[in-house]
Amino acid sequence: MVTVLIRTLIIYLSLILVMRLMGKRQIGELEISDLVTTFLISEIASLPITDIEIPLSHAIIPIIVLLTLEVAISVLLSKFPKLKFLFSARPSTIIRDGEIQKKALENSRLSFDELFSQLRQQGYDDISQIKYAILEQNGNITVIQKAPYKTPTLKQLNVDCEESGLFHIIIERGKINKHGLQEIGYTKEQLLLRLS
């Protein structure tokens, strides 16, 4: 039992490290290659946890190889953007000037029900108000409203306002949060002087 616990801990820490190195994207933002890598890593990682006869190296080495491939592909795609479409789908305009582009919808294998569900979840109930709806590479739909239906900005309304800035935690549970302090450009001494 202790062996399984230790092996699980080692695999868990290895996965945390690998996912951290892959970046902060969330599942809904993963591209196809990221998603495939994530599924493979989870499958590989589970094997030595459930079967103690399998050496840990049989999981850690393939996970490192997948991480290396993922990073190498990312670097390659940043240097040669034209190759990006080999690894992910192109964005597809599925609504243009308030009209559904049926061919694009069919090519995306997206049903009318799925499209309308996505639009409703984003607060759009009238497609005639939509200039463009674009199915992005990660499966999300970006909606751009026609100009007359957009919410006006304060600038458009000629309203003056001040920037409020960002809130940062600088003291947490009675201790100084170094990251928050750094974000506001203070030193520990400046903070203590301000508080006194």
N, C-alpha and C positions, 0 to 999 in steps of 0.2 A: 504493500500500500504506500509506503514511504517513497519507494522507487517511482511509482506512478506520479505521486505528488511532485517530486523533484523534476521529473521529466516534463510534466505539464508546466511547471514554473519556468524551466529553461526555454521551452518552445514559446510560451507566452511572452517572455521578455525578448526573445528573438523576433517575434512577430511585431511587437510594439516598436522595436528598433527599425525593422524593415518598413513598416507603414509610415513611420516618422520620416524616413529617408525618401519615401515615395511622394510625400507632400500632404497638404491639408485638405485635399478635395473630399467632398462628401460623396456618398453612394449615388445620389441623384445627379452629381456632376461628373461622374466617371465616364471616360470614353471607353470604347469597346476593348481596347488593349488593356486598360487599367482594370476593367471589370474581369476580364479573362484571367489576368495575373492574380487578382484578389481571390477568385474562385480556386485557382490552382494552388495558391499558397495555403488557403484554408484546408483544402483536401490533403495536401502533403503534410501539413502540420499535425493533422489529426491522427495519422497512421502510427507514429511512435508513441503517442499518448495512449492509444487503445491497445497496442500490441507491444509489450515490453521486449519482445524478441528482436524487434527492429531497432538497429542502432540509431541514436540521435543524429548522427552525421548523415543518415539517409534522408533526413528532413531538412537539416540546416544547410547542407550543400545545395540541394535544388532550390531552396528559398533564396540563397545568395545569388545563384545563377539567374533566377527570375528577376530579382532586384537589379542585378547588373544589366540584364537585357532591357528592363523597363527604363533605367536611367540612360543607357546607350541610345535607345530609340528616341527618347525625349530630346537628347542632345542632337542626334541626327536630324530630327524633324525641325528643331529650331534653326539649324544651319541650312536645311533644304526643305522649305515649307511646301514645295510642290509634292513631296512624298507623303505629306500628311493624309491625303485622301486614300492612300493604300491601307491606312490603319484606322480610319474613321470615316463616317458618312459625311457628305456635304450638307450644309444647311439647306433647307428646302422651303420656298415660299408657298404656303398652303392657302393663304387668303391674300388677295390683291385687290385693293379698292373696293372692299366690302363683298367680294365674290370669291367663293371657294374654288380653288384650283383643283378640280377633280383628279386630273392626271397625277399631279404632285401628291395628292392625298393617297391615291392608289399605290404609287411607287413607294411611299413611306409606310404602306400597310397600316394606315391609321383609319379607323372607321369614323363616320360622322358622329356617332355617340361619344367616342373617345375625344374627338376634337371639341365638341360642345361642352363636354364635362370639363376639359382643361380650361376652356374659355370662361365657363361659369365660376370655376375655382379662383380665377384671377379677377372676377368681378365684371365680366363683359357679358351682356345679355342681348346685344344687338350687333350682328356682324356688319351691318351697313355703316357703323361708326368706326370700323377698323380699316386702316390704310394697308397695313401688312401684318400677317401672322406668319412667323417663321419657325419651323421645326428645327431646333438647333441640333448640333452633333451629339449632345448628351441626352437628347430626348425631351428636353424642356421646350415649351412654346413661348417665344417672345412676341408680344403684341405691341404694335405701334398704332395709336389711334389717329384718325384724321384730325387735322388741326382744329376745326371748330368744336370738337368734343374733348380736347385735352384740358386738363385742369390748368388754369392760368397760374403763372408764377408770381411771386411778390414783385419782381421787377416789371412784369407786364402790367401789373396793377398800380405801378408807381408807388409802392409802399416801401419806406425805408425800414431796415431792420438790422440788428447787430448779430454778429456771429456768436454763438454761445460756446463754441469749442467742444472738447470731449471731456467726459468725466473719467477720472482715473482713481483707483484705490491707492492711497499712499500710506494708510495705516490700516492693518488688518489684524484683528484679534490682539490688539495692543502692540503689534510689531510693525516696524517700517517695511513697506513693500518696495524693494529696491527697483523693480521694473516700473512700477507706477511713478516713483520718484524720478526715474530717468526720463520717462515719457513727458513729464511736465518741466523738465530741465532744471530740477532742483538738486542740490547736494543735501546730504544729511544735516550738515551744519546750517544751511539756509532754512531747512524745514524747522529745525529746533529753534532757530532765532525767530521765525515767523510765529511759532506756537507759544513762545514765551511772552 
